[in-house]
Amino acid sequence: MRRVAGYAAALSMALYLVVKLVWVAAALLGHGPDDFGTADWVVLNFVTVVMAATGVALGLALAQHWGRRLPAAPVIFFSWVGAGFLVPMLPYALISGILGAFGGERGDGGGSDAAPRWETVFITIGFAGMAVGLAVALPIYLRERWPRAFLGRVGDGRARPSPVVTVAMAVAAGLGLLWSYRALGGTLGLDPAHRDQWDLNGRLLNANSGLWALLGAWGTWALTHGRPARLRVWIAMTPAYAASGSLFAWSCWKLPMVIFQPGGFVAAEYTPFAVVQHVLGIVVGLTLVVAVLRSVPTAPGDSE
């Protein structure tokens, strides 16, 4: 299962990589979109080219035996970021797809020229295939390489509470409640001039982000406080790992978008509010994953 899912993830992301390379080449030849400057479009897509190539390499590492011999730090970091970007989006994609199938409003954000169908298909397969592939292959890989991290119960003496982590969990819960409030129609922090962007799609995204932020705060609390003592470790670690990666990865992506506004991008929130929100997401995501890693017991036999 790990090999099949890893290869599927790599192949899916390779399709996305092809589209991005075509877009960069087309822009350099003078065929970029009208609402983007050539430099902005090339830089933005070059970043996603690097990200997609890293995703392909990650999928192969999860599938092949040499992936077990890679240093722990880069494997954990890139798998954490990749899973954070895509795996928590699966519930949103499922619900959004169901609503679209029944004719619900999905809020595609407008856009001038429709992309060729093959590009849309490749991008969709790229995201969905990579997300599902990571959701299957990554837990198996981590469980095989560091088995002690997933065994036992949270009350088995591994709890390591600290004031910094407690603050981070509180902030994560606060962000989760804020996004959940917006999903229900709240307008706190939204710029009235851009509230028209807050369609059904925007609310679904906020509901999804809010759910994962709350799950991440809960999972980290369970690991660091050892309660409820009989809870299986993997049940707490899974949402904490995925949600912390989601907070970090998406905030790292959105923060430059808010600050530099490529292609005339405008956030629905007030700019200072959006900046603070994404900076908090980055810091909290890092803090939570460190707490998760510190909760893992070590032993001489574990793979480094």
Backbone as numpy.savetxt, mean C-alpha at the origin, in Angstrom:
# Nx Ny Nz CAx CAy CAz Cx Cy Cz
2.54 -23.19 -4.15 1.72 -21.99 -4.15 2.58 -20.73 -4.15
3.66 -20.77 -3.37 4.54 -19.61 -3.33 5.16 -19.34 -4.70
5.63 -20.40 -5.35 6.27 -20.22 -6.66 5.26 -19.73 -7.70
4.10 -20.35 -7.74 3.08 -19.95 -8.72 2.67 -18.50 -8.50
2.39 -18.14 -7.23 1.95 -16.77 -6.94 3.06 -15.76 -7.20
4.30 -16.12 -6.88 5.41 -15.20 -7.14 5.62 -14.94 -8.62
5.59 -16.01 -9.42 5.72 -15.83 -10.88 4.54 -15.05 -11.44
3.34 -15.31 -10.94 2.17 -14.57 -11.41 2.29 -13.09 -11.09
2.80 -12.77 -9.89 3.00 -11.37 -9.52 4.02 -10.70 -10.45
5.13 -11.39 -10.70 6.16 -10.82 -11.56 5.65 -10.61 -12.98
4.93 -11.60 -13.52 4.41 -11.48 -14.87 3.37 -10.36 -14.97
2.50 -10.28 -13.99 1.47 -9.24 -13.99 2.11 -7.86 -13.96
3.07 -7.66 -13.07 3.71 -6.35 -12.99 4.55 -6.05 -14.21
5.03 -7.08 -14.91 5.76 -6.86 -16.16 4.85 -6.22 -17.21
3.56 -6.60 -17.22 2.62 -5.99 -18.15 2.45 -4.50 -17.85
2.35 -4.18 -16.59 2.27 -2.76 -16.18 3.53 -2.01 -16.58
4.68 -2.67 -16.40 5.96 -2.06 -16.76 6.02 -1.74 -18.25
5.48 -2.62 -19.09 5.46 -2.39 -20.53 4.70 -1.11 -20.85
3.53 -0.93 -20.23 2.73 0.27 -20.48 3.49 1.51 -20.09
4.14 1.49 -18.95 4.87 2.67 -18.48 6.05 3.00 -19.38
6.75 1.98 -19.88 7.85 2.22 -20.81 7.34 2.83 -22.11
6.19 2.36 -22.58 5.59 2.94 -23.78 5.24 4.40 -23.55
4.69 4.71 -22.40 4.30 6.09 -22.10 5.53 7.01 -22.05
6.60 6.54 -21.44 7.81 7.36 -21.38 8.37 7.59 -22.77
8.45 6.52 -23.56 8.98 6.65 -24.92 8.10 7.60 -25.76
6.78 7.46 -25.63 5.88 8.32 -26.39 6.04 9.78 -25.99
6.21 10.05 -24.70 6.39 11.43 -24.25 7.69 12.02 -24.77
8.76 11.23 -24.77 10.05 11.71 -25.27 9.99 11.99 -26.78
9.05 11.33 -27.46 8.87 11.56 -28.90 7.83 12.65 -29.18
7.36 13.30 -28.12 6.43 14.41 -28.29 4.97 14.03 -28.31
4.62 12.87 -27.76 3.22 12.43 -27.79 2.68 12.23 -26.38
3.07 13.12 -25.46 2.56 13.04 -24.10 1.17 13.62 -23.99
0.49 13.45 -22.84 -0.85 14.00 -22.66 -0.84 15.52 -22.64
-1.93 16.13 -23.07 -2.01 17.58 -23.18 -1.98 18.27 -21.82
-2.51 17.63 -20.79 -2.61 18.30 -19.49 -1.37 18.08 -18.62
-0.31 17.50 -19.16 0.95 17.31 -18.46 2.07 17.91 -19.29
3.03 18.55 -18.62 4.25 18.91 -19.30 5.08 17.67 -19.56
5.91 17.71 -20.59 6.71 16.53 -20.94 7.61 16.11 -19.79
8.28 17.08 -19.15 9.19 16.75 -18.06 8.44 16.11 -16.89
7.30 16.70 -16.51 6.51 16.15 -15.40 6.06 14.72 -15.70
5.58 14.51 -16.92 5.07 13.19 -17.29 6.18 12.14 -17.31
7.34 12.51 -17.85 8.47 11.57 -17.92 8.96 11.23 -16.52
9.12 12.24 -15.66 9.61 11.99 -14.30 8.64 11.12 -13.53
7.34 11.46 -13.61 6.33 10.69 -12.89 6.32 9.24 -13.34
6.38 9.02 -14.63 6.33 7.65 -15.13 7.65 6.92 -14.97
8.75 7.65 -14.96 10.03 7.00 -14.68 10.05 6.44 -13.26
9.46 7.20 -12.33 9.37 6.70 -10.95 8.57 5.41 -10.91
7.45 5.36 -11.64 6.64 4.14 -11.64 7.32 3.01 -12.41
8.17 3.34 -13.37 8.96 2.31 -14.05 9.90 1.63 -13.05
10.58 2.43 -12.24 11.48 1.88 -11.23 10.69 1.03 -10.22
9.54 1.54 -9.81 8.71 0.79 -8.87 8.24 -0.53 -9.48
7.82 -0.49 -10.75 7.34 -1.71 -11.40 8.47 -2.72 -11.58
9.66 -2.26 -11.96 10.79 -3.16 -12.12 11.15 -3.80 -10.77
11.07 -3.02 -9.70 11.31 -3.57 -8.36 10.26 -4.61 -8.02
9.00 -4.36 -8.42 7.93 -5.33 -8.18 8.16 -6.63 -8.91
8.64 -6.55 -10.15 8.96 -7.77 -10.90 10.06 -8.56 -10.20
11.11 -7.84 -9.77 12.21 -8.51 -9.06 11.72 -9.14 -7.76
10.83 -8.44 -7.05 10.30 -8.98 -5.80 9.51 -10.25 -6.05
8.66 -10.25 -7.08 7.90 -11.46 -7.40 8.80 -12.64 -7.70
9.86 -12.40 -8.46 10.81 -13.48 -8.77 11.54 -13.96 -7.51
11.89 -13.02 -6.63 12.58 -13.40 -5.39 11.70 -14.26 -4.51
10.40 -13.96 -4.50 9.48 -14.76 -3.69 9.29 -16.16 -4.29
9.45 -16.26 -5.61 9.18 -17.53 -6.29 10.39 -18.46 -6.32
11.60 -17.90 -6.40 12.78 -18.72 -6.66 13.59 -18.94 -5.40
14.41 -19.99 -5.43 15.17 -20.37 -4.24 16.19 -19.31 -3.84
16.75 -18.59 -4.82 17.76 -17.60 -4.45 17.17 -16.46 -3.62
15.85 -16.33 -3.66 15.22 -15.29 -2.84 15.39 -15.53 -1.35
15.56 -16.80 -0.96 15.77 -17.12 0.45 17.16 -16.70 0.92
18.09 -16.48 -0.01 19.46 -16.13 0.37 19.72 -14.63 0.34
18.73 -13.84 -0.05 18.90 -12.40 -0.08 18.98 -11.84 1.35
19.67 -10.71 1.54 19.71 -10.10 2.88 18.31 -9.77 3.38
18.11 -9.90 4.67 16.78 -9.73 5.24 16.25 -8.31 5.07
17.08 -7.29 5.30 16.60 -5.91 5.33 15.93 -5.48 4.03
16.60 -5.63 2.85 15.92 -5.20 1.62 14.69 -6.03 1.29
14.73 -7.33 1.61 13.55 -8.17 1.34 12.36 -7.69 2.15
12.57 -7.46 3.43 11.48 -7.02 4.30 10.99 -5.64 3.87
11.92 -4.72 3.57 11.50 -3.36 3.23 10.69 -3.34 1.93
11.21 -3.94 0.87 10.52 -3.87 -0.42 9.22 -4.68 -0.41
9.20 -5.80 0.29 7.95 -6.56 0.38 6.93 -5.79 1.21
7.39 -5.10 2.24 6.50 -4.29 3.09 5.89 -3.15 2.29
6.73 -2.45 1.52 6.22 -1.33 0.72 5.30 -1.84 -0.39
5.74 -2.90 -1.11 4.92 -3.43 -2.20 3.58 -3.94 -1.72
3.60 -4.70 -0.63 2.35 -5.20 -0.08 1.49 -4.05 0.44
2.14 -3.04 1.01 1.40 -1.88 1.51 0.70 -1.12 0.41
1.33 -1.02 -0.73 0.70 -0.34 -1.87 -0.53 -1.10 -2.37
-0.44 -2.41 -2.50 -1.42 -3.15 -3.29 -2.36 -4.04 -2.50
-1.85 -4.80 -1.54 -2.70 -5.79 -0.88 -3.88 -5.14 -0.16
-3.70 -4.05 0.60 -4.87 -3.45 1.26 -5.88 -2.86 0.29
-5.51 -2.71 -1.00 -6.46 -2.18 -1.97 -7.40 -3.25 -2.52
-7.17 -4.51 -2.19 -8.03 -5.57 -2.72 -9.49 -5.44 -2.30
-9.80 -5.12 -1.02 -11.22 -4.93 -0.68 -11.86 -3.79 -1.47
-11.12 -2.68 -1.62 -11.65 -1.56 -2.40 -11.90 -1.97 -3.85
-10.94 -2.68 -4.45 -11.10 -3.09 -5.84 -12.30 -4.01 -6.02
-12.51 -4.91 -5.05 -13.64 -5.83 -5.14 -14.97 -5.08 -5.06
-15.10 -4.21 -4.06 -16.36 -3.47 -3.89 -16.58 -2.52 -5.04
-15.53 -1.83 -5.47 -15.65 -0.90 -6.60 -16.05 -1.64 -7.86
-15.49 -2.83 -8.07 -15.85 -3.61 -9.25 -17.30 -4.06 -9.22
-17.78 -4.45 -8.02 -19.17 -4.87 -7.89 -20.11 -3.70 -8.18
-19.79 -2.53 -7.62 -20.63 -1.36 -7.87 -20.62 -0.98 -9.35
-19.43 -1.10 -9.97 -19.36 -0.80 -11.39 -20.18 -1.77 -12.23
-20.17 -3.05 -11.82 -20.94 -4.04 -12.57 -22.43 -3.79 -12.49
-22.87 -3.20 -11.37 -24.29 -2.92 -11.20 -24.65 -1.48 -11.57
-23.71 -0.80 -12.24 -23.99 0.54 -12.74 -23.81 1.64 -11.74
-23.14 1.36 -10.60 -22.92 2.41 -9.62 -21.87 3.39 -10.09
-21.92 4.60 -9.53 -20.95 5.63 -9.87 -19.61 5.27 -9.29
-18.56 5.32 -10.10 -17.23 4.98 -9.62 -16.30 6.16 -9.63
-16.70 7.24 -10.27 -15.87 8.44 -10.21 -14.50 8.24 -10.78
-14.39 8.07 -12.08 -13.10 7.79 -12.69 -12.19 9.00 -12.73
-12.66 10.14 -12.19 -11.78 11.29 -12.11 -11.69 12.07 -13.38
-12.52 11.77 -14.36 -12.49 12.55 -15.59 -11.37 12.08 -16.48
-10.60 13.02 -16.98 -9.53 12.67 -17.90 -9.93 13.02 -19.30
-8.97 13.40 -20.09 -9.26 13.88 -21.42 -9.40 12.74 -22.40
-8.29 12.17 -22.81 -8.33 11.14 -23.85 -8.37 9.76 -23.22
-9.23 8.92 -23.74 -9.30 7.55 -23.24 -8.07 6.78 -23.69
-7.53 5.97 -22.78 -6.36 5.16 -23.12 -6.78 4.01 -24.01
-5.87 3.53 -24.87 -6.18 2.34 -25.67 -6.55 1.17 -24.76
-7.41 0.30 -25.26 -7.93 -0.77 -24.42 -6.82 -1.68 -23.91
-5.81 -1.95 -24.74 -4.76 -2.86 -24.29 -4.01 -2.28 -23.10
-3.84 -0.95 -23.07 -3.17 -0.33 -21.93 -3.99 -0.49 -20.66
-5.31 -0.26 -20.77 -6.18 -0.42 -19.61 -6.15 -1.85 -19.09
-6.18 -2.81 -20.01 -6.15 -4.23 -19.61 -4.83 -4.56 -18.93
-3.71 -4.12 -19.51 -2.40 -4.41 -18.93 -2.26 -3.79 -17.54
-2.73 -2.55 -17.37 -2.63 -1.88 -16.07 -3.49 -2.59 -15.03
-4.71 -2.95 -15.42 -5.60 -3.65 -14.50 -5.02 -4.99 -14.07
-4.53 -5.76 -15.05 -3.92 -7.06 -14.72 -2.67 -6.84 -13.86
-1.90 -5.80 -14.18 -0.69 -5.54 -13.42 -0.97 -5.30 -11.95
-1.92 -4.42 -11.65 -2.24 -4.13 -10.25 -2.88 -5.33 -9.56
-3.92 -5.89 -10.19 -4.66 -6.99 -9.56 -3.78 -8.22 -9.40
-3.03 -8.58 -10.45 -2.19 -9.76 -10.39 -1.08 -9.63 -9.36
-0.47 -8.45 -9.29 0.59 -8.24 -8.31 0.03 -8.28 -6.90
-1.14 -7.67 -6.70 -1.74 -7.65 -5.37 -2.08 -9.06 -4.89
-2.74 -9.83 -5.74 -3.12 -11.19 -5.35 -1.86 -12.06 -5.19
-0.90 -11.90 -6.11 0.33 -12.67 -6.01 1.07 -12.41 -4.71
1.18 -11.13 -4.32 1.83 -10.81 -3.05 1.03 -11.34 -1.86
-0.29 -11.22 -1.94 -1.13 -11.68 -0.83 -0.96 -13.17 -0.58
-0.62 -13.94 -1.62 -0.43 -15.38 -1.46 1.03 -15.72 -1.20
1.94 -15.20 -2.02 3.34 -15.63 -1.96 4.08 -15.05 -0.76
3.80 -13.80 -0.41 4.58 -13.15 0.65 4.40 -13.81 2.01
3.16 -14.08 2.47 3.04 -14.75 3.77 3.72 -16.12 3.80
3.65 -16.87 2.69 4.30 -18.18 2.65 5.82 -18.02 2.74
6.35 -17.06 1.98 7.80 -16.80 2.01 8.25 -16.42 3.42
7.55 -15.47 4.04 7.94 -15.01 5.37 7.81 -16.15 6.39
6.75 -16.93 6.25 6.54 -18.05 7.19 7.63 -19.11 7.04
8.08 -19.35 5.80 9.13 -20.33 5.58 10.48 -19.83 6.09
10.75 -18.55 5.91 12.07 -18.03 6.25 12.19 -17.67 7.74
11.13 -17.13 8.31 11.15 -16.74 9.72 9.95 -17.36 10.43
9.94 -18.67 10.62 8.75 -19.35 11.15 8.37 -18.90 12.55
9.37 -18.58 13.40 9.06 -18.22 14.78 8.26 -16.93 14.87
8.31 -16.10 13.84 7.59 -14.83 13.87 6.09 -15.02 13.85
5.62 -16.18 13.39 4.18 -16.38 13.19 3.61 -17.43 14.14
4.45 -18.02 14.98 3.99 -19.08 15.87 3.61 -18.53 17.23
2.78 -19.25 17.93 2.44 -18.90 19.30 1.32 -17.88 19.40
1.21 -17.33 20.60 0.16 -16.36 20.89 0.78 -15.06 21.38
0.01 -13.98 21.29 0.58 -12.66 21.60 0.96 -12.54 23.08
0.39 -13.37 23.94 0.71 -13.30 25.36 1.89 -14.14 25.77
2.69 -14.64 24.81 3.80 -15.53 25.13 5.09 -14.78 25.49
4.98 -13.62 26.07 6.16 -12.91 26.56 6.89 -12.08 25.53
6.29 -11.81 24.36 6.98 -11.04 23.34 6.57 -9.58 23.34
5.64 -9.17 24.21 5.13 -7.80 24.20 6.23 -6.81 24.56
6.31 -5.69 23.81 7.29 -4.64 24.06 6.62 -3.27 23.90
5.80 -2.87 24.86 5.14 -1.57 24.74 6.13 -0.43 24.97
5.88 0.71 24.36 6.71 1.90 24.55 5.85 3.12 24.31
6.20 4.27 24.94 5.40 5.49 24.75 5.35 5.93 23.30
6.46 5.78 22.55 6.48 6.23 21.16 5.50 5.40 20.32
5.51 4.10 20.53 4.60 3.24 19.78 3.16 3.51 20.18
2.92 3.79 21.44 1.57 4.09 21.89 1.04 5.35 21.20
1.89 6.37 21.08 1.48 7.59 20.37 1.20 7.28 18.90
2.07 6.47 18.29 1.88 6.12 16.88 0.58 5.37 16.67
0.25 4.46 17.57 -1.01 3.73 17.45 -2.19 4.68 17.59
-2.08 5.65 18.50 -3.16 6.62 18.67 -3.34 7.47 17.42
-2.22 7.87 16.80 -2.31 8.66 15.57 -2.90 7.83 14.44
-2.47 6.56 14.33 -3.04 5.68 13.30 -4.54 5.53 13.49
-4.97 5.34 14.74 -6.40 5.24 15.01 -7.12 6.54 14.66
-6.47 7.69 14.97 -7.06 8.98 14.63 -7.22 9.16 13.13
-6.18 8.78 12.36 -6.30 8.85 10.90 -7.39 7.91 10.40
-7.47 6.72 10.98 -8.50 5.78 10.58 -9.90 6.33 10.83
-10.09 6.97 11.97 -11.39 7.55 12.28 -11.70 8.73 11.36
-10.69 9.54 11.05 -10.89 10.66 10.14 -11.33 10.18 8.77
-10.62 9.18 8.23 -10.97 8.68 6.90 -12.32 7.97 6.90
-12.64 7.30 7.99 -13.95 6.66 8.09 -15.06 7.72 8.15
-14.81 8.80 8.87 -15.76 9.91 8.96 -16.00 10.51 7.58
-14.94 10.68 6.82 -15.10 11.22 5.47 -15.85 10.25 4.58
-15.59 8.97 4.76 -16.31 7.97 3.95 -17.81 8.05 4.18
-18.20 8.48 5.37 -19.62 8.60 5.71 -20.19 9.95 5.32
-19.37 10.80 4.68 -19.86 12.09 4.22 -19.29 13.29 4.94
-18.40 13.07 5.91 -17.80 14.19 6.62 -16.89 15.02 5.73
-16.73 16.29 6.07 -15.96 17.20 5.23 -14.80 17.85 5.97
-14.43 17.33 7.13 -13.34 17.91 7.90 -12.04 17.92 7.10
-11.45 19.10 6.94 -10.18 19.23 6.22 -10.30 19.36 4.73
-11.51 19.24 4.17 -11.69 19.33 2.73 -11.85 20.77 2.28
-11.22 21.10 1.18 -11.32 22.43 0.60 -12.66 22.54 -0.14
-13.51 23.50 0.23 -14.82 23.61 -0.45 -14.69 23.76 -1.96
-13.57 24.32 -2.43 -13.40 24.52 -3.88 -13.17 23.20 -4.61
-12.82 22.15 -3.87 -12.50 20.88 -4.53 -13.29 19.71 -3.96
-14.37 19.99 -3.25 -15.16 18.91 -2.69 -15.89 18.10 -3.74
-15.94 18.64 -4.96 -16.58 17.87 -6.03 -15.79 16.61 -6.36
-14.51 16.56 -5.93 -13.70 15.36 -6.14 -14.12 14.22 -5.20
-14.87 14.58 -4.16 -15.19 13.60 -3.13 -16.44 12.82 -3.53
-16.34 12.07 -4.62 -17.45 11.28 -5.12 -17.48 9.92 -4.41
-18.28 9.01 -4.92 -18.40 7.69 -4.31 -17.06 6.97 -4.29
-16.29 7.12 -5.36 -14.98 6.48 -5.42 -14.06 6.99 -4.31
-14.08 8.32 -4.10 -13.27 8.90 -3.04 -13.69 8.40 -1.66
-14.98 8.24 -1.46 -15.45 7.74 -0.18 -15.06 6.29 0.04
-15.12 5.50 -1.03 -14.71 4.10 -0.91 -13.22 4.01 -0.56
-12.41 4.83 -1.20 -10.98 4.83 -0.90 -10.72 5.21 0.55
-11.47 6.21 1.04 -11.29 6.61 2.43 -11.78 5.55 3.39
-12.88 4.88 3.05 -13.37 3.80 3.90 -12.33 2.68 3.98
-11.72 2.35 2.85 -10.71 1.30 2.82 -9.48 1.70 3.64
-9.01 2.94 3.43 -7.84 3.41 4.18 -8.14 3.49 5.67
-9.34 3.96 6.02 -9.70 4.05 7.43 -9.75 2.69 8.09
-10.32 1.70 7.39 -10.40 0.35 7.93 -9.01 -0.21 8.22
-8.09 -0.06 7.26 -6.76 -0.63 7.45 -5.97 0.10 8.51
-6.13 1.43 8.61 -5.43 2.16 9.67 -5.90 1.69 11.05
-7.20 1.48 11.21 -7.72 0.99 12.48 -7.25 -0.43 12.77
-7.24 -1.29 11.74 -6.74 -2.65 11.91 -5.25 -2.64 12.27
-4.49 -1.74 11.64 -3.07 -1.65 11.95 -2.82 -1.23 13.38
-3.59 -0.24 13.87 -3.45 0.19 15.26 -3.80 -0.94 16.21
-4.88 -1.66 15.89 -5.28 -2.78 16.76 -4.24 -3.89 16.75
-3.75 -4.28 15.56 -2.78 -5.36 15.47 -1.49 -5.03 16.21
-1.03 -3.79 16.09 0.19 -3.39 16.79 -0.04 -3.37 18.30
-1.21 -2.89 18.71 -1.53 -2.89 20.14 -1.53 -4.31 20.70
-2.12 -5.24 19.97 -2.16 -6.63 20.44 -0.76 -7.21 20.57
0.12 -6.91 19.60 1.48 -7.45 19.64 2.31 -6.82 20.75
2.17 -5.52 20.95 3.02 -4.82 21.91 2.51 -4.90 23.34
1.23 -5.23 23.53 0.67 -5.33 24.88 0.32 -6.77 25.26
0.40 -7.69 24.30 0.15 -9.09 24.61 -1.28 -9.40 25.00
-2.22 -8.63 24.45 -3.63 -8.86 24.78 -4.47 -8.78 23.50
-5.49 -9.62 23.43 -5.82 -10.73 24.35 -4.78 -11.85 24.28
-4.40 -12.36 25.42 -3.24 -13.24 25.52 -3.35 -14.49 24.66
-4.57 -14.97 24.42 -4.73 -16.21 23.66 -4.80 -15.99 22.15
-4.72 -14.75 21.71 -4.81 -14.44 20.27 -3.58 -14.97 19.53
-3.79 -15.63 18.41 -2.68 -16.12 17.60 -1.87 -14.94 17.05
-0.55 -15.10 17.07 0.32 -14.01 16.66 0.04 -13.58 15.23
-0.15 -14.52 14.31 -0.29 -14.16 12.90 -1.55 -13.34 12.65
-2.56 -13.52 13.50 -3.80 -12.75 13.32 -3.57 -11.28 13.62
-2.71 -10.97 14.57 -2.39 -9.58 14.87 -1.32 -9.02 13.93
-0.33 -9.88 13.59 0.79 -9.40 12.79 0.38 -9.06 11.36
-0.53 -9.82 10.78 -0.91 -9.61 9.38 -1.47 -8.22 9.13
-2.51 -7.77 9.87 -3.01 -6.41 9.61 -2.02 -5.32 10.01
-1.22 -5.57 11.06 -0.24 -4.56 11.47 0.81 -4.35 10.38
1.28 -5.45 9.80 2.30 -5.37 8.76 1.74 -4.71 7.49
0.56 -5.16 7.06 -0.03 -4.61 5.84 -0.44 -3.16 6.00
-1.05 -2.82 7.13 -1.54 -1.46 7.33 -0.40 -0.47 7.50
0.65 -0.85 8.21 1.79 0.06 8.36 2.43 0.31 7.01
2.53 -0.73 6.17 3.07 -0.54 4.83 2.18 0.34 3.98
0.87 0.22 4.14 -0.05 1.05 3.39 0.07 2.51 3.79
0.12 2.78 5.09 0.29 4.15 5.58 1.56 4.77 5.02
2.65 4.02 5.09 3.94 4.55 4.64 3.97 4.74 3.12
3.61 3.70 2.39 3.76 3.72 0.93 2.88 4.78 0.28
1.59 4.79 0.63 0.68 5.74 -0.01 0.97 7.17 0.41
1.40 7.37 1.64 1.76 8.72 2.07 3.02 9.21 1.36
3.98 8.31 1.15 5.19 8.67 0.39 4.84 9.03 -1.06
3.81 8.39 -1.61 3.40 8.69 -2.99 2.62 10.00 -3.06
1.71 10.20 -2.11 0.82 11.35 -2.17 1.49 12.66 -1.75
2.44 12.59 -0.83 3.06 13.83 -0.34 3.71 14.64 -1.45
4.58 14.04 -2.31 5.13 14.84 -3.42 4.07 15.32 -4.39
3.00 14.54 -4.58 1.92 14.97 -5.47 1.27 16.25 -4.94
1.06 16.31 -3.64 0.44 17.48 -3.02 1.37 18.69 -3.10
2.66 18.46 -2.88 3.60 19.58 -2.83 3.93 20.11 -4.23
4.23 19.21 -5.17 4.69 19.65 -6.49 3.56 19.76 -7.52
2.41 19.14 -7.27 1.23 19.24 -8.12 1.53 19.00 -9.60
2.09 17.83 -9.95 2.38 17.57 -11.36 1.11 17.49 -12.18
1.15 18.05 -13.38 -0.01 18.02 -14.26 -1.21 18.75 -13.72
-0.97 19.72 -12.83 -2.09 20.46 -12.25 -2.86 19.70 -11.20
-2.24 18.64 -10.63 -2.91 17.86 -9.60 -3.30 18.76 -8.43
-4.52 18.59 -7.93 -5.00 19.34 -6.78 -5.65 18.36 -5.82
-5.23 18.36 -4.57 -5.82 17.48 -3.57 -7.17 18.02 -3.14
-8.04 17.13 -2.70 -9.35 17.55 -2.22 -9.25 18.28 -0.88
-8.20 17.97 -0.10 -8.02 18.63 1.19 -7.33 19.99 1.02
-7.40 20.80 2.06 -6.53 21.97 2.14 -5.09 21.49 2.09
-4.24 22.20 1.36 -2.86 21.73 1.17 -2.12 21.49 2.49
-2.11 22.46 3.45 -1.41 22.19 4.71 -1.97 20.96 5.45
-3.28 20.79 5.39 -3.92 19.63 6.03 -3.44 18.34 5.38
-3.39 18.33 4.05 -2.95 17.13 3.33 -1.49 16.82 3.63
-0.64 17.86 3.69 0.78 17.64 3.97 0.97 17.02 5.35
0.31 17.60 6.35 0.43 17.06 7.71 -0.07 15.62 7.76
-1.18 15.36 7.10 -1.76 14.02 7.08 -0.79 13.00 6.51
-0.14 13.33 5.40 0.77 12.38 4.76 2.09 12.25 5.51
2.58 13.32 6.10 3.78 13.22 6.93 3.52 12.30 8.12
2.35 12.48 8.75 1.99 11.60 9.85 1.90 10.15 9.39
1.34 9.92 8.20 1.24 8.57 7.68 2.60 7.92 7.51
3.57 8.68 7.01 4.93 8.14 6.83 5.56 7.77 8.17
5.50 8.71 9.11 6.13 8.49 10.42 5.44 7.35 11.17
4.11 7.34 11.16 3.37 6.30 11.87 3.61 4.93 11.23
3.62 4.86 9.90 3.87 3.60 9.23 5.21 3.00 9.62
6.25 3.84 9.62 7.58 3.37 10.01 7.60 2.92 11.47
6.97 3.69 12.34 6.97 3.35 13.76 6.26 2.03 14.02
5.13 1.83 13.36 4.38 0.60 13.59 5.13 -0.63 13.09
5.79 -0.53 11.92 6.49 -1.71 11.42 7.70 -2.04 12.29
8.36 -1.02 12.83 9.46 -1.28 13.76 8.94 -2.02 15.00
7.77 -1.59 15.50 7.17 -2.28 16.65 6.84 -3.72 16.30
6.34 -3.95 15.08 6.02 -5.31 14.65 7.29 -6.16 14.60
8.36 -5.62 14.02 9.61 -6.38 13.92 10.23 -6.65 15.28
10.09 -5.70 16.19 10.64 -5.90 17.55 9.88 -6.95 18.33
8.65 -7.24 17.90 7.87 -8.25 18.60 8.23 -9.66 18.19
9.08 -9.79 17.16 9.45 -11.11 16.65 10.57 -11.68 17.51
10.40 -12.88 18.08 11.48 -13.51 18.84 12.58 -14.00 17.92
13.79 -13.95 18.36 14.92 -14.42 17.54 15.51 -15.67 18.17
16.09 -16.46 17.29 16.75 -17.69 17.72 17.90 -17.98 16.77
18.95 -18.67 17.24 20.09 -18.95 16.37 19.74 -19.64 15.08
18.67 -20.43 15.07 18.32 -21.19 13.87 17.57 -20.40 12.84
17.11 -19.20 13.17 16.32 -18.43 12.22 17.19 -17.86 11.13
16.61 -17.76 9.90 17.33 -17.18 8.78 17.45 -15.69 8.95
18.63 -15.15 8.67 18.86 -13.70 8.82 18.61 -12.98 7.52
